[in-house]
Amino acid sequence: VVLLCLGRIFVKYGSIRGGILSAKKGIESLDIGNEIGIKTTLIPGDDFEINAECKKIEEDILKKHEELESLSKRVAPFVANKELIAKLPPDAQEKLKKTIYYMKTIQQEKVELLNRKNKLLEQSLQDATPEVVVMHYIHHGVVLKIGTSRRVISSLLEGPLRLYQENDRITVEPYSSKHKKKIP
């Protein structure tokens, strides 16, 4: 089971057992995982729509990079040895100028795509709640992916607990009502 949510996954009277759950506003449950270690992966604070858009942008950047590499190989001898340009017929010189201009355009498009991706990532973090709250138990084998951090729970942990990313690691701390965030 794969569950993608732009809100908060809140399991008030039950457990999360198995599957991949991604929720931009965090994940909260009584119990997570089970005694036999059924694969359960939690990804709080994740915006699957923005991630898909970023993946598309990365593909576009790669295509532009490959096109730029191909053009660079053809133009490189002329850039390295300007005397070769003078030996070209006038129409070939003009074509070379247009190709170099086109390469600059592609480079600028790559920069714009990268800026767009960075803005999207920044936007996704603004209203995310990258935390997991478990009231009773989180079992061994549960995988947490928060931001750039990943943690596999190695033993049974008893709640109430809050798990979140801090300094590129996933931190576990006791959970209390003071941690509750108002969710619009």
HUTACOR-V481227 format. One record per backbone hydrogen bond with DSSP energy under -1.0 kcal/mol. NH is the residue of the N-H (numbers start at 0). CO is the residue of the C=O. E is the energy in kcal/mol with one decimal. If there is no record, write none. Layout:
nh	co	e
NH	CO	E
NH	CO	E
//
This chain:
nh	co	e
2	19	-2.9
4	21	-2.3
8	25	-2.2
10	27	-3.1
15	30	-2.3
18	38	-1.6
19	0	-2.8
20	40	-2.9
21	2	-3.0
22	42	-1.5
23	4	-2.1
24	6	-2.7
25	22	-1.4
26	130	-2.0
27	8	-2.8
28	132	-2.1
29	13	-1.1
30	13	-1.1
31	136	-2.3
32	15	-3.4
36	33	-1.5
40	18	-3.0
41	142	-3.0
42	20	-3.0
44	22	-2.8
50	46	-2.4
51	47	-1.9
52	48	-2.0
53	49	-2.7
54	50	-2.3
55	51	-2.0
56	52	-2.3
57	53	-2.6
58	54	-2.1
59	55	-2.2
60	56	-2.6
61	57	-2.3
62	58	-2.2
63	59	-2.3
64	60	-2.6
65	61	-2.6
66	62	-2.3
67	63	-2.5
68	64	-2.5
69	65	-2.2
70	66	-2.4
71	67	-2.6
72	68	-2.0
73	69	-1.2
74	70	-2.0
75	71	-2.5
77	74	-1.1
78	74	-1.8
79	75	-2.6
80	76	-1.6
83	80	-1.6
85	81	-1.1
87	84	-1.3
92	88	-2.2
93	89	-2.3
94	90	-2.0
95	91	-2.4
96	92	-2.3
97	93	-2.3
98	94	-2.4
99	95	-2.5
100	96	-2.4
101	97	-2.6
102	98	-2.3
103	99	-1.8
104	100	-1.9
105	101	-2.5
106	102	-2.5
107	103	-2.2
108	104	-2.3
109	105	-2.3
110	106	-2.0
111	107	-2.4
112	108	-2.5
113	109	-2.4
114	110	-2.5
115	111	-2.3
116	112	-2.5
117	113	-2.5
118	114	-2.3
119	115	-2.2
120	116	-2.5
121	117	-2.3
122	118	-2.6
123	119	-2.4
124	120	-1.3
125	121	-1.2
128	23	-2.8
130	128	-2.1
131	162	-2.4
132	26	-2.8
133	160	-2.1
134	28	-2.2
135	29	-3.3
137	156	-2.3
138	31	-2.7
140	152	-3.6
141	138	-1.3
142	39	-3.1
143	150	-3.2
144	41	-2.6
145	148	-1.8
148	145	-2.6
150	143	-2.5
152	141	-3.0
156	137	-2.6
158	135	-4.4
160	133	-2.8
161	172	-2.9
162	131	-2.9
163	170	-2.0
165	168	-3.3
170	163	-3.7
172	161	-2.3
174	159	-2.1
178	175	-1.9
//
